């Protein structure tokens, strides 16, 4: 997978490339302008600006902070928010949004409504899994309903990239196999709009669990007959047949296109059930959840453990829940941290616990560098307003700014920031003009990680932008590199000393 940067380019079907940020921002700009036009047309042609509203942008829960920053940057470029109005854009996690909506639904709001007697938000203590089945991702979260209908996350978000588009890719590969050699590739190249129509038709076909037939366009049929020199050009031994007008696909073959995706979902759900939680329901949401094959598979695999529910119009659950979240972001009162987070700091060197190669000198004292200063532990419960403080001092007396390195780790107790499982995920500057210590306050419990910094000498407090995107972050490091350590070890001016290190803490 490519690392996400503001300069990342993506390629269109015609081979032309464009910055992904521009593609996303123009898509969001269209949605913004369409929304404003729709509102205006229903309010007596009153004119509204984007700044008149709070906007909610949904993202997969398994996305990392860099992806969320990318979407916020795209929304800003699209004019949805501007400098000074950033708080009017709320980012919500898609399975959370779906959970917020589904917990309010009455029994007749689900396809199998007789499985519940009253809405979930009226059943404190109920534990359930939300499986957001999207096109690109499968996003899974586990919630417990608290008194008053608030939600507590019980298991860190999980999922994979095996959503409905995985089935689409299998379907295209299948068409390539059953048609004469080279036909499908030539058709994709010369008739892109017709290919889109085929895939649109397949969107509805894959919602069924039976034999299906796919309408074959005249251009595809002609090309296939020309290549095969026969009227019956479909390779019938692969689970398909040709009746002169339609490509017929057997139920077993259609089901086989789902195998990889369903196996991934099953594995994720088994891990959750093996964690010892008392799950009462699985809620299937998202457009892909409308597939009967998917619904039947999940029921077959887990129906003996809990009840499987799917709301009517499952594709709308996220959108409707996002509106509710925008009105009350604190409805999710607690989340699980997906990673251990912390900073790279220096501590007073102790040969009994620090590696010799990590030793360096500053302020006339020997220090150990690259220490992972943990703020949040993987799997830890975080309240929606949970904030952690971090006190630090510049490594050099003449520093006017520290560019502090922010790390994640899959380990619960990492020691160094360069060990296995640790990765630099962010960088942010802290003003230390006038010297002295700085206090950082990092908010972890929301859908985005945010920070403020206070210079403890001047008392100045500022909102700090954490840069999670790779290219910009690396440029900041490279631009400020200089030798400030003992011997031949090269360090950066973003180094800081853990407060209290002078006393050996």
C-alpha positions, 0 to 999 in steps of 0.5 A: 500500500502506498504511503499517504501524502499530500502529493500522492497521485492516482491514475484514471482508467485512461492512464492519466494521473492527478493528485489524489487530494485534488480528486477528493477535494473536488468531489467534496466541493461538488457535494457541498455545493449540491447540498447548499443548492438543495437547502436553498431550493427548499427554504424560499431561495434563501442563500446559505454559506458553508460556514452556516452549518456543521458538516459531518464527514464519515470515514472508515474506523480502521483508517489511521490518523494520516487518512483522517488528516488527508480527508480534513485537508481535502474538505478544507481545500473544497471550502467546507471549512476555512481557517478559524472554522475548523471545528465546524467539520466533524469527522465520525467513524462509519460503524459508530455512526451506524451503531448510533442509528441502529440502536434507536430503531424499533423492531420493525426497522430490521429485516428480521424485526421479530428478533428484538422486542424493543430498541437497543437504546432501551436495553442497557447492558446489551453488547453488540457488534456492528459490521459496516460492509462497505465497498472498499472496507469491512469496518467492525466495532463492538458497543455496549449500551449504557443507561440513557442510550450512550455507547461504550466501545468494548473492543478496538476497531478491526476490519479489512480491505475486503469489502464489496469491491473484492467481489466486483474484482472477482466478477471481472476476473470471471468475465475475463475467464468465460469470454474468448481470450482478450475479449474482456480486456479489449472491451474494458479499453474501448467501451468504459461506459458500457463496463460501468453499466455492467458493474452497475447491473452486477451491484443488484445481482450480487444482492441475490442468492440464486442463479442470475442472468446478466444482460450482454450488450450488443458490442460485447456480444459482437466482439465475443462472436468475432473472436470465437467465430461461434454463436455460443462464445461463453465457456460453460464449464466455468459456471456460466452459459449463454442463451443468445441474449444473457450470460447466465451465472449459476448460484454456486458460481455467484457464491464463490465470488464472495469467498475471499471477502466472507472468509476475512469477515468471519476471521475478524468476527471469530477474534471478537467472539474469542475475546470473551465478550457477551455478544447478543447481536450482530448488526450488518450495515452498509451497501454490501450488507444488502447481499443475501449471500453475505447475510446468510453466511454470517447467520450460518457462522454465528447465528448459534451465538447471537442474533443477526440483524440487518436494517431496512435500507442498510446503506443509509444507516451510516448517513443517518447516524452521522447526522445524530453524531454531529448533533451529539458527538459525546454519545460515544462516551468511551473508545478503545485505543488501537495502538500504544501512542507516545513520544521520542524523548531523552532520559538520563542515561542508566547503564542498567536499563539503557543501551550503550549505543543510545547514549549521547550528551547534552547540558553536560549530562549523559542521556539515552535517546529514542526512548518511547515515552508512553501516553496511551496503551493499546486497548486502553479505554479512553473517554471522549474528552480523555486528555494526556499531559506531557511535560518536556524541556528542549535538549539545547538551551538555545532552542526556540522550537521543538519538533516533537516526534509522535509514535505508535506501537502495536506493543503495550510497553515499547522501550525505544521508538526504533524497535519492531512494532513502533512507527513514527506517525506524526510530528508537531512543533512546540514554541519554546522561545525564551527557553524553559519547559513546555506542556503538551495536552493530547486529546486521544478520546475523540475520532481525531487526535488533537493537541495544544501546547503551553510554554510554561515560561511565557504562559502562551497556549496554542493549538498544535497541528500534528502532521501525520502525513509522511512527506510533509513530516519527513521534510520538516525533519530533514530541513532542521537536521544538525549535529547536537549530540556527543560523538558522531551521532547526528540528532535533530533539533526536535529532540526533547528531554522528558521532564523530571529526567534530571532527577532520574524519573 
